[in-house]
Amino acid sequence: MDQAGDIALGYSVSSSAIDPSVRYTGRLASDPVSTMGTEISTVAGGGVQNGSTSNGPLSRWATIAP
């Protein structure tokens, strides 16, 4: 949240039907309470990684939001 009360929220998503990706949403202080804006996908993964000890296909993007 910034000084004006605007909020941004970034998060990762994945499932058996959705390749791992990074998405974000937000709202202005003047928006209705308990609402967020439209979800936007910024980094779409190319697939899932099974049976590995790595951090997954999005590990190269970890510097986006340290």
Secondary structure, 3 states (H helix, E strand, C coil): CCCCCCEEEEEEECCCCCCCEEEEEEECCCCCCCCCCCCEEEEECCCCCCCCCCCCCCHHHCCCCC
